[in-house]
Amino acid sequence: MIFLVIGLLLFLGLHSLRIVAGDWRGQTIARIGAGPWKGIYSILSIVGFVLLVWGYSLAQPQSLLLWIPPVGLRHFASLLTLPAFVLLVAAYVPHNGIKAKVHHPMVLAVKVWALAHLLANGSVADVVLFGSFLVWAIFDFRAARLRDRDAGTTYAAGTAAATAATVVIGVATWLGFALWGHAALIGVHPFRT
């Protein structure tokens, strides 16, 4: 469990700098430059991500089971990841109406993804991993919305074409991941009992 916790602290800690140390972050970027900052940030994020994935794979098989979710709840959680995929795609497709409405769709996608996985998994390792991401996403979403408000940030209304493309790409990606990718990468078939 120690590698999972270290990975989470590193990965989510880095991704929390704008929340807890925005001034320090800005001063550091000004001092060393945006390029070196992005390089260091990216390398440390990758290290944190690898550690949390590896740590989870070590901790999960021997983790204490807190609850056994019913099959129906696991299937519901699998369906709940559909909007998470659409939200994730909305972060990258320009001029879509979803981003215009929610402003920070990637963080909202993490929130929905983490909640779905908490519903479907009941071990201590699951609660540590998905619970950490859920708590982080709640605080990050709130902080991002406050930053937008303080800066007077406005989001242009999206176009119907871009919004439709976002939904189609999100649904197609979800289908591919739900029916094939999750089993291939994670070893779990989301819709099998």
ZANU-692190 format. One record per residue: residue in three letters; x, y, z of N, C-alpha, C, O in turn. Coordinates in Angstrom, 3 decimals. Layout:
REM residues N
 resn    neast   nnorth      nup   caeast  canorth     caup    ceast   cnorth      cup    oeast   onorth      oup
  Ala        X        Y        Z        X        Y        Z        X        Y        Z        X        Y        Z
...
//
This chain:
REM residues 193
 resn    neast   nnorth      nup   caeast  canorth     caup    ceast   cnorth      cup    oeast   onorth      oup
  Met    0.830   -1.204    0.000    0.000    0.000    0.000    0.868    1.259    0.000    0.415    2.328   -0.410
  Ile    2.099    1.133    0.454    2.966    2.311    0.581    3.246    2.949   -0.777    3.276    4.175   -0.880
  Phe    3.452    2.144   -1.823    3.732    2.702   -3.143    2.488    3.382   -3.722    2.595    4.391   -4.419
  Leu    1.332    2.836   -3.436    0.087    3.470   -3.854   -0.041    4.846   -3.210   -0.358    5.825   -3.886
  Val    0.202    4.917   -1.922    0.079    6.185   -1.196    1.125    7.190   -1.683    0.804    8.361   -1.886
  Ile    2.366    6.748   -1.871    3.410    7.653   -2.368    3.040    8.162   -3.761    3.170    9.351   -4.048
  Gly    2.581    7.258   -4.618    2.175    7.664   -5.956    1.032    8.663   -5.933    1.049    9.645   -6.674
  Leu    0.037    8.419   -5.088   -1.084    9.352   -4.972   -0.628   10.706   -4.451   -1.044   11.745   -4.963
  Leu    0.231   10.694   -3.429    0.729   11.960   -2.883    1.493   12.753   -3.938    1.325   13.967   -4.050
  Leu    2.326   12.070   -4.704    3.104   12.754   -5.730    2.197   13.251   -6.855    2.241   14.427   -7.215
  Phe    1.377   12.360   -7.410    0.538   12.714   -8.557   -0.510   13.765   -8.185   -0.597   14.813   -8.826
  Leu   -1.301   13.484   -7.153   -2.355   14.424   -6.780   -1.776   15.671   -6.111   -2.348   16.756   -6.217
  Gly   -0.647   15.518   -5.425    0.016   16.685   -4.846    0.430   17.684   -5.917    0.187   18.883   -5.786
  Leu    1.055   17.183   -6.975    1.437   18.055   -8.084    0.212   18.707   -8.715    0.228   19.891   -9.053
  His   -0.849   17.918   -8.868   -2.052   18.439   -9.496   -2.881   19.311   -8.549   -3.930   19.827   -8.935
  Ser   -2.415   19.473   -7.325   -3.089   20.340   -6.358   -2.349   21.654   -6.137   -2.801   22.488   -5.353
  Leu   -1.231   21.851   -6.805   -0.442   23.059   -6.574   -1.229   24.333   -6.836   -1.075   25.308   -6.101
  Arg   -2.065   24.349   -7.858   -2.866   25.553   -8.127   -3.890   25.789   -7.022   -4.322   26.922   -6.808
  Ile   -4.281   24.723   -6.318   -5.258   24.864   -5.241   -4.593   25.395   -3.974   -5.095   26.328   -3.347
  Val   -3.460   24.795   -3.602   -2.865   25.087   -2.299   -1.647   26.010   -2.344   -1.275   26.593   -1.326
  Ala   -1.028   26.144   -3.513    0.184   26.960   -3.587    0.255   27.692   -4.925    1.281   27.670   -5.605
  Gly   -0.832   28.327   -5.286   -0.907   29.012   -6.570    0.145   30.095   -6.737    0.742   30.224   -7.806
  Asp    0.377   30.879   -5.680    1.378   31.942   -5.763    2.780   31.365   -5.947    3.549   31.843   -6.781
  Trp    3.108   30.334   -5.162    4.428   29.696   -5.294    4.602   29.119   -6.688    5.670   29.249   -7.286
  Arg    3.567   28.486   -7.208    3.601   27.915   -8.553    3.896   29.000   -9.584    4.766   28.841  -10.440
  Gly    3.150   30.118   -9.488    3.347   31.218  -10.427    4.748   31.806  -10.345    5.360   32.102  -11.371
  Gln    5.258   31.977   -9.126    6.609   32.521   -8.935    7.668   31.571   -9.489    8.651   32.008  -10.088
  Thr    7.464   30.279   -9.288    8.423   29.287   -9.785    8.438   29.262  -11.305    9.505   29.189  -11.914
  Ile    7.274   29.323  -11.918    7.207   29.357  -13.384    7.890   30.615  -13.906    8.610   30.563  -14.903
  Ala    7.669   31.747  -13.238    8.303   32.998  -13.659    9.824   32.910  -13.516   10.562   33.459  -14.335
  Arg   10.283   32.223  -12.480   11.726   32.134  -12.211   12.443   31.170  -13.160   13.512   31.495  -13.676
  Ile   11.858   29.978  -13.395   12.580   28.978  -14.205   12.090   28.904  -15.642   12.772   28.343  -16.500
  Gly   10.914   29.463  -15.916   10.356   29.440  -17.261    9.304   28.353  -17.411    9.322   27.348  -16.701
  Ala    8.381   28.573  -18.355    7.266   27.641  -18.559    7.743   26.291  -19.074    7.226   25.255  -18.656
  Gly    8.721   26.287  -19.975    9.208   25.024  -20.548    9.806   24.095  -19.496    9.382   22.945  -19.383
  Pro   10.791   24.577  -18.716   11.344   23.715  -17.664   10.298   23.291  -16.634   10.322   22.157  -16.157
  Trp    9.373   24.203  -16.287    8.316   23.845  -15.342    7.488   22.679  -15.879    7.240   21.706  -15.166
  Lys    7.062   22.781  -17.140    6.251   21.725  -17.735    7.034   20.414  -17.809    6.468   19.339  -17.607
  Gly    8.321   20.500  -18.095    9.137   19.287  -18.160    9.233   18.596  -16.809    8.995   17.393  -16.704
  Ile    9.582   19.353  -15.777    9.702   18.794  -14.424    8.348   18.265  -13.957    8.254   17.165  -13.411
  Tyr    7.310   19.056  -14.176    5.947   18.678  -13.777    5.528   17.381  -14.465    4.966   16.489  -13.829
  Ser    5.798   17.281  -15.750    5.413   16.086  -16.515    6.154   14.848  -16.036    5.548   13.793  -15.847
  Ile    7.464   14.970  -15.838    8.262   13.826  -15.389    7.790   13.353  -14.015    7.586   12.158  -13.801
  Leu    7.620   14.289  -13.090    7.177   13.906  -11.748    5.754   13.340  -11.766    5.446   12.427  -10.999
  Ser    4.889   13.868  -12.629    3.530   13.335  -12.749    3.547   11.899  -13.259    2.819   11.043  -12.757
  Ile    4.386   11.645  -14.260    4.498   10.279  -14.795    5.025    9.328  -13.726    4.520    8.215  -13.582
  Val    6.028    9.759  -12.983    6.571    8.927  -11.902    5.481    8.640  -10.867    5.322    7.501  -10.430
  Gly    4.733    9.672  -10.477    3.645    9.487   -9.518    2.573    8.546  -10.043    2.068    7.698   -9.308
  Phe    2.226    8.698  -11.317    1.200    7.846  -11.914    1.663    6.393  -11.966    0.904    5.485  -11.629
  Val    2.902    6.176  -12.385    3.439    4.805  -12.444    3.450    4.192  -11.044    3.080    3.031  -10.871
  Leu    3.871    4.967  -10.053    3.886    4.462   -8.678    2.490    4.115   -8.181    2.306    3.094   -7.520
  Leu    1.504    4.953   -8.491    0.152    4.655   -7.980   -0.455    3.455   -8.695   -1.163    2.663   -8.074
  Val   -0.190    3.308   -9.984   -0.691    2.128  -10.701   -0.006    0.869  -10.176   -0.666   -0.130   -9.893
  Trp    1.304    0.919  -10.049    2.058   -0.228   -9.549    1.663   -0.532   -8.101    1.439   -1.686   -7.738
  Gly    1.582    0.507   -7.292    1.201    0.327   -5.894   -0.183   -0.271   -5.742   -0.408   -1.121   -4.880
  Tyr   -1.116    0.173   -6.583   -2.465   -0.382   -6.546   -2.451   -1.854   -6.948   -3.129   -2.675   -6.330
  Ser   -1.680   -2.186   -7.980   -1.631   -3.586   -8.430   -1.028   -4.490   -7.356   -1.377   -5.668   -7.271
  Leu   -0.137   -3.955   -6.546    0.430   -4.730   -5.435   -0.532   -4.821   -4.255   -0.648   -5.872   -3.624
  Ala   -1.218   -3.726   -3.961   -2.057   -3.652   -2.759   -3.417   -4.307   -2.945   -3.933   -4.917   -2.008
  Gln   -4.007   -4.199   -4.121   -5.392   -4.626   -4.325   -5.636   -6.110   -4.045   -6.615   -6.432   -3.372
  Pro   -4.795   -7.027   -4.528   -5.100   -8.449   -4.296   -5.132   -8.860   -2.820   -5.855   -9.787   -2.457
  Gln   -4.372   -8.194   -1.984   -4.332   -8.569   -0.566   -5.049   -7.561    0.326   -4.918   -7.606    1.549
  Ser   -5.796   -6.665   -0.277   -6.478   -5.609    0.457   -7.728   -6.148    1.145   -8.440   -6.993    0.603
  Leu   -7.977   -5.647    2.337   -9.161   -6.008    3.116  -10.417   -5.580    2.363  -10.509   -4.450    1.884
  Leu  -11.379   -6.488    2.262  -12.641   -6.197    1.582  -13.601   -5.560    2.581  -13.933   -6.162    3.602
  Leu  -14.045   -4.347    2.287  -14.969   -3.627    3.162  -16.422   -3.931    2.829  -17.263   -4.007    3.725
  Trp  -16.723   -4.105    1.548  -18.056   -4.468    1.105  -17.990   -5.134   -0.260  -17.029   -4.964   -1.010
  Ile  -19.034   -5.898   -0.563  -19.157   -6.548   -1.865  -20.337   -5.900   -2.579  -21.488   -6.111   -2.197
  Pro  -20.056   -5.114   -3.610  -21.163   -4.458   -4.302  -22.028   -5.470   -5.053  -21.496   -6.408   -5.646
  Pro  -23.339   -5.299   -5.039  -24.198   -6.194   -5.819  -23.924   -6.019   -7.311  -23.462   -4.965   -7.747
  Val  -24.213   -7.055   -8.080  -23.948   -7.046   -9.518  -24.615   -5.854  -10.193  -24.008   -5.204  -11.044
  Gly  -25.849   -5.565   -9.825  -26.566   -4.441  -10.433  -25.869   -3.115  -10.213  -25.857   -2.261  -11.099
  Leu  -25.287   -2.940   -9.035  -24.567   -1.693   -8.749  -23.293   -1.603   -9.579  -22.915   -0.519  -10.026
  Arg  -22.633   -2.734   -9.786  -21.429   -2.731  -10.630  -21.786   -2.376  -12.061  -21.044   -1.652  -12.725
  His  -22.920   -2.877  -12.546  -23.349   -2.544  -13.907  -23.747   -1.071  -14.002  -23.441   -0.403  -14.990
  Phe  -24.425   -0.573  -12.983  -24.767    0.854  -12.948  -23.500    1.704  -12.965  -23.428    2.708  -13.675
  Ala  -22.511    1.301  -12.187  -21.244    2.040  -12.156  -20.576    2.034  -13.525  -19.988    3.034  -13.936
  Ser  -20.665    0.905  -14.232  -20.103    0.843  -15.587  -20.806    1.828  -16.512  -20.157    2.485  -17.326
  Leu  -22.121    1.934  -16.395  -22.871    2.900  -17.203  -22.550    4.333  -16.793  -22.551    5.238  -17.628
  Leu  -22.277    4.535  -15.520  -21.950    5.872  -15.023  -20.650    6.403  -15.628  -20.440    7.613  -15.705
  Thr  -19.789    5.494  -16.053  -18.552    5.963  -16.682  -18.792    6.541  -18.075  -17.920    7.227  -18.608
  Leu  -19.951    6.280  -18.674  -20.264    6.856  -19.994  -20.194    8.380  -19.963  -19.491    8.958  -20.793
  Pro  -20.891    9.066  -19.044  -20.744   10.523  -19.028  -19.314   10.967  -18.700  -18.888   12.039  -19.130
  Ala  -18.577   10.159  -17.949  -17.187   10.513  -17.662  -16.363   10.559  -18.954  -15.536   11.453  -19.133
  Phe  -16.591    9.602  -19.845  -15.877    9.606  -21.126  -16.276   10.805  -21.979  -15.422   11.437  -22.601
  Val  -17.566   11.121  -22.012  -18.020   12.276  -22.793  -17.419   13.560  -22.219  -16.975   14.427  -22.972
  Leu  -17.402   13.681  -20.915  -16.799   14.865  -20.277  -15.308   14.952  -20.572  -14.789   16.038  -20.827
  Leu  -14.625   13.828  -20.541  -13.189   13.822  -20.836  -12.939   14.300  -22.265  -12.049   15.117  -22.500
  Val  -13.708   13.802  -23.202  -13.561   14.237  -24.600  -13.889   15.731  -24.717  -13.259   16.443  -25.499
  Ala  -14.870   16.206  -23.946  -15.258   17.619  -23.993  -14.109   18.553  -23.602  -14.088   19.717  -24.003
  Ala  -13.171   18.050  -22.835  -12.020   18.878  -22.462  -11.130   19.179  -23.665  -10.369   20.146  -23.640
  Tyr  -11.214   18.369  -24.710  -10.292   18.491  -25.840  -10.926   18.929  -27.155  -10.223   19.451  -28.021
  Val  -12.226   18.733  -27.332  -12.871   19.131  -28.590  -13.192   20.627  -28.498  -13.945   21.051  -27.621
  Pro  -12.621   21.421  -29.405  -12.862   22.868  -29.338  -14.320   23.223  -29.625  -14.996   22.557  -30.408
  His  -14.781   24.277  -28.982  -16.083   24.899  -29.256  -17.283   23.995  -28.972  -18.315   24.126  -29.631
  Asn  -17.167   23.078  -28.003  -18.328   22.243  -27.689  -19.138   22.857  -26.551  -18.596   23.541  -25.682
  Gly  -20.422   22.603  -26.572  -21.324   23.187  -25.594  -21.184   22.612  -24.196  -21.569   23.260  -23.223
  Ile  -20.642   21.415  -24.077  -20.467   20.807  -22.751  -19.429   21.594  -21.965  -19.640   21.922  -20.797
  Lys  -18.312   21.893  -22.609  -17.282   22.687  -21.935  -17.804   24.089  -21.629  -17.477   24.663  -20.590
  Ala  -18.612   24.635  -22.530  -19.184   25.954  -22.295  -20.058   25.967  -21.047  -20.132   26.977  -20.346
  Lys  -20.719   24.846  -20.770  -21.616   24.772  -19.606  -20.879   24.444  -18.307  -21.085   25.110  -17.293
  Val  -20.016   23.414  -18.334  -19.404   22.954  -17.076  -18.028   23.570  -16.823  -17.533   23.520  -15.697
  His  -17.413   24.140  -17.831  -16.161   24.884  -17.772  -14.924   24.023  -17.534  -13.873   24.310  -18.105
  His  -15.008   23.014  -16.740  -13.858   22.170  -16.426  -14.259   20.701  -16.542  -14.326   19.992  -15.538
  Pro  -14.523   20.247  -17.765  -15.072   18.901  -17.935  -14.115   17.780  -17.541  -14.569   16.715  -17.123
  Met  -12.802   17.988  -17.662  -11.887   16.906  -17.296  -11.967   16.609  -15.800  -12.010   15.447  -15.398
  Val  -11.986   17.641  -14.992  -12.057   17.431  -13.541  -13.398   16.810  -13.167  -13.463   15.949  -12.289
  Leu  -14.461   17.242  -13.830  -15.770   16.643  -13.585  -15.773   15.178  -14.030  -16.407   14.339  -13.389
  Ala  -15.073   14.866  -15.115  -14.955   13.470  -15.574  -14.252   12.615  -14.521  -14.664   11.483  -14.268
  Val  -13.199   13.148  -13.910  -12.490   12.415  -12.856  -13.419   12.173  -11.675  -13.407   11.100  -11.071
  Lys  -14.215   13.170  -11.355  -15.159   13.038  -10.238  -16.154   11.900  -10.497  -16.381   11.064   -9.622
  Val  -16.742   11.867  -11.684  -17.721   10.836  -12.028  -17.053    9.466  -12.102  -17.593    8.479  -11.602
  Trp  -15.867    9.407  -12.732  -15.104    8.152  -12.837  -14.793    7.585  -11.454  -14.989    6.395  -11.208
  Ala  -14.313    8.434  -10.560  -13.946    7.969   -9.217  -15.168    7.487   -8.450  -15.111    6.455   -7.781
  Leu  -16.273    8.222   -8.538  -17.503    7.810   -7.858  -17.977    6.463   -8.395  -18.342    5.581   -7.618
  Ala  -17.975    6.299   -9.711  -18.404    5.024  -10.305  -17.551    3.873   -9.793  -18.074    2.803   -9.479
  His  -16.255    4.081   -9.708  -15.366    3.009   -9.260  -15.487    2.739   -7.760  -15.261    1.612   -7.318
  Leu  -15.837    3.748   -6.982  -16.107    3.510   -5.562  -17.370    2.674   -5.382  -17.442    1.834   -4.485
  Leu  -18.366    2.907   -6.238  -19.592    2.118   -6.162  -19.351    0.651   -6.523  -20.000   -0.245   -5.983
  Ala  -18.417    0.421   -7.436  -18.212   -0.926   -7.979  -17.150   -1.733   -7.254  -17.029   -2.934   -7.493
  Asn  -16.386   -1.114   -6.383  -15.254   -1.788   -5.742  -15.255   -1.499   -4.251  -15.490   -0.365   -3.834
  Gly  -14.994   -2.519   -3.451  -15.137   -2.334   -2.018  -13.945   -2.669   -1.154  -14.112   -2.885    0.046
  Ser  -12.746   -2.722   -1.710  -11.586   -3.024   -0.866  -10.950   -1.734   -0.342  -11.246   -0.643   -0.829
  Val  -10.091   -1.870    0.636   -9.383   -0.716    1.196   -8.554   -0.030    0.113   -8.532    1.199    0.036
  Ala   -7.876   -0.807   -0.719   -7.069   -0.222   -1.792   -7.938    0.576   -2.756   -7.533    1.639   -3.226
  Asp   -9.138    0.063   -3.052  -10.073    0.782   -3.927  -10.499    2.105   -3.303  -10.532    3.138   -3.972
  Val  -10.824    2.061   -2.020  -11.257    3.276   -1.330  -10.127    4.296   -1.298  -10.361    5.488   -1.498
  Val   -8.904    3.837   -1.050   -7.767    4.758   -1.033   -7.563    5.380   -2.415   -7.432    6.599   -2.529
  Leu   -7.536    4.559   -3.459   -7.284    5.065   -4.810   -8.432    5.947   -5.306   -8.230    7.127   -5.592
  Phe   -9.620    5.383   -5.406  -10.731    6.114   -6.006  -11.254    7.212   -5.081  -11.689    8.266   -5.544
  Gly  -11.209    6.960   -3.773  -11.604    8.003   -2.826  -10.683    9.207   -2.883  -11.143   10.345   -2.782
  Ser   -9.381    8.971   -3.043   -8.422   10.084   -3.157   -8.703   10.915   -4.391   -8.700   12.144   -4.335
  Phe   -8.950   10.237   -5.518   -9.253   10.974   -6.747  -10.565   11.734   -6.625  -10.673   12.856   -7.119
  Leu  -11.563   11.145   -5.977  -12.845   11.823   -5.812  -12.692   13.079   -4.954  -13.186   14.145   -5.319
  Val  -12.015   12.956   -3.827  -11.817   14.114   -2.952  -11.020   15.196   -3.682  -11.371   16.374   -3.622
  Trp   -9.945   14.794   -4.373   -9.150   15.766   -5.125  -10.013   16.480   -6.169   -9.947   17.702   -6.298
  Ala  -10.821   15.719   -6.912  -11.634   16.313   -7.980  -12.664   17.288   -7.423  -12.933   18.320   -8.037
  Ile  -13.240   16.975   -6.276  -14.204   17.886   -5.658  -13.530   19.214   -5.336  -14.057   20.275   -5.670
  Phe  -12.373   19.163   -4.693  -11.670   20.396   -4.330  -11.131   21.122   -5.553  -11.182   22.351   -5.611
  Asp  -10.619   20.388   -6.526  -10.056   21.024   -7.716  -11.148   21.692   -8.547  -10.945   22.794   -9.058
  Phe  -12.297   21.046   -8.686  -13.394   21.633   -9.451  -13.846   22.935   -8.807  -14.057   23.938   -9.489
  Arg  -13.991   22.909   -7.504  -14.410   24.120   -6.781  -13.373   25.226   -6.939  -13.725   26.377   -7.196
  Ala  -12.095   24.881   -6.787  -11.032   25.882   -6.907  -10.977   26.472   -8.316  -10.776   27.675   -8.485
  Ala  -11.158   25.621   -9.322  -11.132   26.104  -10.708  -12.302   27.043  -10.975  -12.135   28.069  -11.636
  Arg  -13.476   26.704  -10.471  -14.629   27.594  -10.661  -14.414   28.930   -9.946  -14.792   29.978  -10.470
  Leu  -13.809   28.900   -8.754  -13.517   30.152   -8.046  -12.482   30.985   -8.797  -12.609   32.207   -8.872
  Arg  -11.455   30.332   -9.356  -10.456   31.052  -10.158  -11.120   31.722  -11.357  -10.830   32.875  -11.676
  Asp  -12.010   30.989  -12.016  -12.732   31.565  -13.157  -13.530   32.796  -12.729  -13.502   33.831  -13.395
  Arg  -14.237   32.667  -11.617  -15.060   33.780  -11.132  -14.191   34.986  -10.789  -14.511   36.113  -11.165
  Asp  -13.080   34.745  -10.067  -12.201   35.837   -9.674  -11.544   36.508  -10.875  -11.311   37.717  -10.867
  Ala  -11.247   35.720  -11.905  -10.599   36.267  -13.101  -11.610   36.807  -14.109  -11.228   37.419  -15.106
  Gly  -12.892   36.583  -13.854  -13.915   37.023  -14.799  -13.896   36.219  -16.093  -14.257   36.730  -17.153
  Thr  -13.475   34.957  -16.004  -13.381   34.089  -17.182  -14.766   33.794  -17.732  -15.687   33.462  -16.986
  Thr  -14.900   33.919  -19.043  -16.148   33.551  -19.696  -15.841   32.479  -20.738  -14.737   32.421  -21.280
  Tyr  -16.806   31.656  -21.003  -16.664   30.573  -21.971  -17.650   30.803  -23.110  -18.846   30.993  -22.891
  Ala  -17.123   30.782  -24.325  -17.976   30.983  -25.491  -18.950   29.816  -25.622  -18.626   28.670  -25.309
  Ala  -20.137   30.138  -26.089  -21.136   29.087  -26.311  -20.610   28.115  -27.362  -19.977   28.525  -28.335
  Gly  -20.871   26.854  -27.166  -20.409   25.852  -28.106  -21.315   25.747  -29.318  -22.444   26.237  -29.321
  Thr  -20.799   25.105  -30.334  -21.596   24.871  -31.535  -22.250   23.498  -31.446  -21.771   22.610  -30.740
  Ala  -23.340   23.342  -32.166  -24.043   22.060  -32.177  -23.165   20.968  -32.780  -23.172   19.834  -32.302
  Ala  -22.413   21.301  -33.823  -21.567   20.305  -34.489  -20.463   19.817  -33.558  -20.209   18.616  -33.463
  Ala  -19.815   20.745  -32.877  -18.737   20.355  -31.964  -19.281   19.562  -30.780  -18.641   18.617  -30.319
  Thr  -20.445   19.939  -30.293  -21.056   19.213  -29.180  -21.448   17.802  -29.606  -21.216   16.839  -28.875
  Ala  -22.041   17.683  -30.790  -22.407   16.359  -31.304  -21.164   15.500  -31.504  -21.169   14.317  -31.163
  Ala  -20.103   16.079  -32.050  -18.851   15.336  -32.232  -18.296   14.879  -30.891  -17.791   13.763  -30.771
  Thr  -18.388   15.733  -29.893  -17.907   15.390  -28.550  -18.658   14.175  -28.012  -18.046   13.242  -27.491
  Val  -19.978   14.188  -28.138  -20.798   13.084  -27.634  -20.502   11.801  -28.412  -20.341   10.739  -27.811
  Val  -20.431   11.887  -29.730  -20.174   10.697  -30.547  -18.802   10.097  -30.219  -18.684    8.885  -30.039
  Ile  -17.782   10.926  -30.143  -16.431   10.431  -29.826  -16.400    9.849  -28.416  -15.801    8.798  -28.189
  Gly  -17.050   10.535  -27.464  -17.087   10.050  -26.088  -17.777    8.704  -25.963  -17.276    7.809  -25.283
  Val  -18.930    8.553  -26.617  -19.674    7.289  -26.564  -18.877    6.174  -27.242  -18.802    5.061  -26.720
  Ala  -18.278    6.467  -28.404  -17.496    5.452  -29.117  -16.282    5.018  -28.295  -15.951    3.833  -28.243
  Thr  -15.631    5.971  -27.665  -14.475    5.647  -26.827  -14.900    4.816  -25.628  -14.229    3.851  -25.261
  Trp  -16.025    5.198  -25.017  -16.542    4.436  -23.878  -16.877    3.004  -24.287  -16.537    2.055  -23.581
  Leu  -17.542    2.853  -25.423  -17.885    1.513  -25.892  -16.642    0.655  -26.101  -16.591   -0.496  -25.668
  Gly  -15.650    1.222  -26.762  -14.405    0.479  -26.985  -13.729    0.095  -25.683  -13.218   -1.016  -25.541
  Phe  -13.729    1.017  -24.735  -13.074    0.729  -23.464  -13.900   -0.252  -22.631  -13.346   -1.164  -22.017
  Ala  -15.216   -0.068  -22.609  -16.076   -0.942  -21.802  -16.099   -2.372  -22.331  -16.110   -3.326  -21.553
  Leu  -16.108   -2.518  -23.651  -16.232   -3.846  -24.239  -14.894   -4.543  -24.464  -14.847   -5.770  -24.548
  Trp  -13.820   -3.789  -24.561  -12.531   -4.400  -24.851  -11.381   -3.837  -24.001  -10.650   -4.599  -23.369
  Gly  -11.224   -2.539  -23.984  -10.048   -1.912  -23.384   -9.885   -2.144  -21.893   -8.773   -2.387  -21.425
  His  -10.973   -2.075  -21.137  -10.874   -2.252  -19.688  -10.347   -3.649  -19.355   -9.494   -3.805  -18.481
  Ala  -10.856   -4.649  -20.047  -10.389   -6.022  -19.817   -8.937   -6.182  -20.247   -8.151   -6.826  -19.551
  Ala   -8.575   -5.599  -21.393   -7.210   -5.737  -21.902   -6.190   -5.036  -21.014   -5.100   -5.560  -20.782
  Leu   -6.542   -3.851  -20.517   -5.586   -3.073  -19.718   -5.675   -3.349  -18.221   -4.655   -3.371  -17.532
  Ile   -6.886   -3.559  -17.716   -7.101   -3.693  -16.274   -7.341   -5.147  -15.861   -7.085   -5.522  -14.717
  Gly   -7.832   -5.958  -16.793   -8.104   -7.359  -16.482   -9.495   -7.607  -15.932   -9.773   -8.691  -15.421
  Val  -10.386   -6.608  -16.031  -11.747   -6.730  -15.519  -12.710   -6.390  -16.650  -12.563   -5.366  -17.317
  His  -13.713   -7.274  -16.862  -14.772   -6.999  -17.838  -15.899   -6.284  -17.108  -16.573   -6.905  -16.286
  Pro  -16.132   -5.000  -17.375  -17.107   -4.239  -16.598  -18.528   -4.773  -16.615  -19.243   -4.624  -15.624
  Phe  -18.964   -5.393  -17.710  -20.369   -5.813  -17.792  -20.558   -7.313  -17.591  -21.654   -7.830  -17.802
  Arg  -19.518   -8.005  -17.192  -19.674   -9.438  -16.887  -19.903   -9.610  -15.399  -19.404   -8.825  -14.592
  Thr  -20.653  -10.630  -15.036  -20.943  -10.876  -13.614  -19.846  -11.705  -12.979  -19.914  -12.013  -11.789
//
